[in-house]
Amino acid sequence: MSDLPQVILFDIDGTLLSTGGAGMKAFYSAIENNYPAQLKKCGGSLTLDMAGSTDSGLVIEIFAALGIEDSATERESFFAEYLQCLKNNLSDPSYTGSLMPGISELLDRLSYEANNGKLILGLLTGNIFAGAALKLKKYRVDEYFCFGAYGDDHHDRNELGPIALKRGGSYHKLELTGAPVTVIGDTSKDIYCARAMGAQAVAVSSGSISHQELANYDPDLLFKDFTDYEDAYRRICLG
């Protein structure tokens, strides 16, 4: 058994919190604002599969659909518009976002163990770093997370696990290779990501994917939500 602390990596949207549509709307607004002519040629709208996707993966999909050449400059322009829209939306009270049930209590419980050196908390999210920071700060859970892997690190979510572990190890001055790892998310893509890095896959049906559908992907643990945070803590951390 490893003497290393357990590493717990959280997804954001649908797992930690909901922006009440503010994030999704910001993405679509950025498309409309930056590429009105190209969008018109495509029939005026795009439909994106956002659940569990990375922001950079979505941008690759958007550019391909609109016939736009993918480049660092073009991505920078798109994300600058997206972040401005996101910032505006998060300050708009008509978007009724919130933390997911039990998340505040679960994070407090896990943070207590983290302060005792038994756990390390991090993020594994498809959000770009700046977008993640805006959302976490808005819902006052930014203080729990000192590192993570993000959607601007790689377009393939399955590549983010090793990046998160490397950053966590650097931050905590530990070699985390061989540490027990848990990935917590609300989509099948989070489960696949956990499998790709040999981690415990914990799914929660607090997002857009139903409990039964998530069960079909056979996660190691499956919760409807984290209202019973003590039970969640015991099952996730103590087995």
Secondary structure as the mmCIF struct_conf table of DSSP 4:
data_model
#
loop_
_struct_conf.conf_type_id
_struct_conf.id
_struct_conf.beg_label_comp_id
_struct_conf.beg_label_asym_id
_struct_conf.beg_label_seq_id
_struct_conf.end_label_comp_id
_struct_conf.end_label_asym_id
_struct_conf.end_label_seq_id
BEND BEND1 LEU A 4 LEU A 4
HELX_LH_PP_P HELX_LH_PP_P1 PRO A 5 PRO A 5
STRN STRN1 GLN A 6 PHE A 10
STRN STRN2 ASP A 13 ASP A 13
TURN_TY1_P TURN_TY1_P1 GLY A 14 LEU A 16
STRN STRN3 LEU A 17 SER A 18
TURN_TY1_P TURN_TY1_P2 GLY A 20 GLY A 21
HELX_RH_AL_P HELX_RH_AL_P1 ALA A 22 ASN A 34
HELX_RH_AL_P HELX_RH_AL_P2 PRO A 36 LYS A 41
TURN_TY1_P TURN_TY1_P3 CYS A 42 GLY A 43
BEND BEND2 GLY A 44 GLY A 44
TURN_TY1_P TURN_TY1_P4 ALA A 51 GLY A 52
HELX_RH_AL_P HELX_RH_AL_P3 ASP A 55 LEU A 66
TURN_TY1_P TURN_TY1_P5 GLY A 67 GLY A 67
HELX_LH_PP_P HELX_LH_PP_P2 ILE A 68 ASP A 70
HELX_RH_AL_P HELX_RH_AL_P4 ALA A 72 LEU A 90
TURN_TY1_P TURN_TY1_P6 SER A 91 SER A 91
TURN_TY1_P TURN_TY1_P7 PRO A 93 SER A 94
BEND BEND3 TYR A 95 TYR A 95
STRN STRN4 SER A 98 LEU A 99
HELX_LH_PP_P HELX_LH_PP_P3 MET A 100 MET A 100
TURN_TY1_P TURN_TY1_P8 PRO A 101 GLY A 102
HELX_RH_AL_P HELX_RH_AL_P5 ILE A 103 ASN A 115
TURN_TY1_P TURN_TY1_P9 ASN A 116 GLY A 117
BEND BEND4 LYS A 118 LYS A 118
STRN STRN5 LEU A 119 LEU A 124
BEND BEND5 GLY A 126 ASN A 127
HELX_RH_AL_P HELX_RH_AL_P6 PHE A 129 LYS A 138
TURN_TY1_P TURN_TY1_P10 TYR A 139 ARG A 140
HELX_RH_3T_P HELX_RH_3T_P1 ASP A 142 TYR A 144
BEND BEND6 CYS A 146 CYS A 146
STRN STRN6 GLY A 148 ALA A 149
TURN_TY1_P TURN_TY1_P11 GLY A 151 ASP A 153
BEND BEND7 HIS A 155 ASP A 156
HELX_RH_3T_P HELX_RH_3T_P2 ARG A 157 GLU A 159
HELX_RH_AL_P HELX_RH_AL_P7 LEU A 160 HIS A 172
TURN_TY1_P TURN_TY1_P12 LYS A 173 LYS A 173
TURN_TY1_P TURN_TY1_P13 THR A 177 GLY A 178
STRN STRN7 VAL A 181 GLY A 185
BEND BEND8 ASP A 186 THR A 187
HELX_RH_AL_P HELX_RH_AL_P8 SER A 188 ALA A 196
TURN_TY1_P TURN_TY1_P14 MET A 197 GLY A 198
STRN STRN8 GLN A 200 VAL A 204
TURN_TY1_P TURN_TY1_P15 SER A 205 SER A 206
BEND BEND9 GLY A 207 ILE A 209
HELX_RH_AL_P HELX_RH_AL_P9 HIS A 211 ALA A 215
TURN_TY1_P TURN_TY1_P16 ASN A 216 TYR A 217
BEND BEND10 ASP A 220 ASP A 220
STRN STRN9 LEU A 221 PHE A 223
BEND BEND11 LYS A 224 LYS A 224
BEND BEND12 PHE A 226 ASP A 228
HELX_RH_AL_P HELX_RH_AL_P10 TYR A 229 TYR A 233
HELX_RH_PI_P HELX_RH_PI_P1 ARG A 234 LEU A 238
#
